[in-house]
Amino acid sequence: MKNLYLALAGSALTLAGCGSPNLPTTATPVITTPTSHICGSSASSQFCDQSITSPAPSQRLNAVAIPGANGVADCDYSGSSEDTTRIDATVYLPAFNQGDTFPVILHSHGWGGARASTPATEHPPASENTFRGLDFVIPTIVNAGYIVISFDERGWGTSEGEALVMNPCYETVDAMAVVDWAIANLPVDTSDGDIVLGAIGGSYGGAYQLMLAAMDDRLDAMVPVATWNQLASFDNPLEPGPTIVDASKMHGALITNEALKRGYTNGLCLLAGPPPAGAGARLDPLVQAACDTVQRQQAANGQDMDNFDPAFRELFGKNGLGRISELRAGRPPMDVDVWLVQGNRDMVFDVVEAYDNYEIFTNATHNSGEARLMTMDAGHMLTTFALIQNSADPSSNYQVARDNDCGEHNMFDLLVPWFDERLKGFRQATPVPDLCLGLNSDEGITAHSQMPVGSSLGSYTIPATNVTSASATNTDLVGSPLQFLAVATMPTDGYFAGIPVLNSLKVDAIASATGVVIPTVSDATAMFAVGIQKPDGSFVEVDEQVAGVRRANTITDPAVTYDNLRMPFVGEPVANGDKIGLLLYQRNGHFQLVPGTTAEHSTNAYQISGNIQLPLFDSANNPIKP
């Protein structure tokens, strides 16, 4: 959001508990005289393909992002900037009269996908998943009076170059080139001094927005959906062998608390691989090497990526908004309005990733615009569990009906009203709540002014508990033993909504029940989820979110004690008499390369202890005391 808009629109009201009202939108202009434009001269030629030249080289060089003199970050390509990259895009134009100008909305795709290049239904079908839905909603946005440009990221679709997983000097410079091209070639609104610019997209298509906001001051408003803050910690916090670790910043999307989500990293690599299984992407050699390493290690028991190549840490740790201070390099704060949307049950990028982005955008040091956050059931939902149900539709293996909702707030219904207020200055109360925490496909909570992180009321004790292959009381779909450790009983009806926090958490290696000690090349990894045991004895693994925590960097290092360790966000109704605690795993599909078919973590055995703060509330939104 530009300061010009702040003066124009004033403060916005938050409408809690309401549906999607019929808000005013810009009427679609009527063409009275056909006007030649980039896609032709007829009213039916409202979209077309274009090729855009990016100044970023097609292959990675030793480039470093530096502050730009023109208010936009630049990159030094070591004298090789003559090598450029073709970025292919599809432009969608509303009907217009001579002299009309429009705000621009950028759109890009998820990992494994490609740009939207054909007209689709105006509104996503109710059964459509989040990411394809963001393609389907483009005609709705265009008909509301916006130009939309959907583009292929480098290495994907028909664009040139090699994918670098949102490197600021490559993918981000490509997006900046698309903006430059739009200003030079399209009837864009420049009333704010440069270009009135918004952005949408999910997953990989959410990450480009965050990096663009950090590097290009022209972005005014965006909706990043189901994306990351950081893929891993910038540095390995378990080196050079500390005994107490502040884990408040250890949460990475793919390497979380130093435990690698091997199944998901492998799945992402398969999506980029050759057809028919993959999209045939062209990966940078470093990205390909990381994929080859993940796929090659078929029997690792929690080995850290640093053990194979330190460059992987550079790749996973530095391509995300988590490094905002470095990316901005002393520049003034961003001035962008952001509506962050993330899935409670997203198994690749959980809500903590969105919350860390939210913390950046609500910090005046980093951003002078507004930020809002909504959680819902949707996202990267890649597995289900046979004996543990956690959804209104337990049979679903990817998406559930209306899972793009937080209570009565539907993401797709609110996109146009959000941009109308942020980019067109409509003096209206946007129905996008400041903070909406989804509990399931039907219920959402708007009562909290801040994200509940832990609990100010105190902690529940996690007694020292051994987890071995012989301690199972139940089995999930991938054949991983688990046990339930109860820490509390609900005294009334209520709900989970927030981020659980663990302190004094210690994970130590022990001998397995058969007396076999884990190999010295690996280390013990605790795997656990927030669990509910119902009065009938059944279990709920809340939102299918499993945390992984490594004992230490190597088996020869002393065990680490973690403080301020955040588990994934959980949102779930709970009832009087429910037992609340942790489901503990010796093996789990989140951290296995091929769940149920490999020996990974087969000798994993550990003891866990500490205390946990749980964001539990009664039905009147009061926190529940331990």
Disulfide bonds with the S-S distance in Angstrom:
Cys39-Cys48 2.07
Cys75-Cys169 2.17
Cys269-Cys291 2.02
Cys406-Cys436 2.09
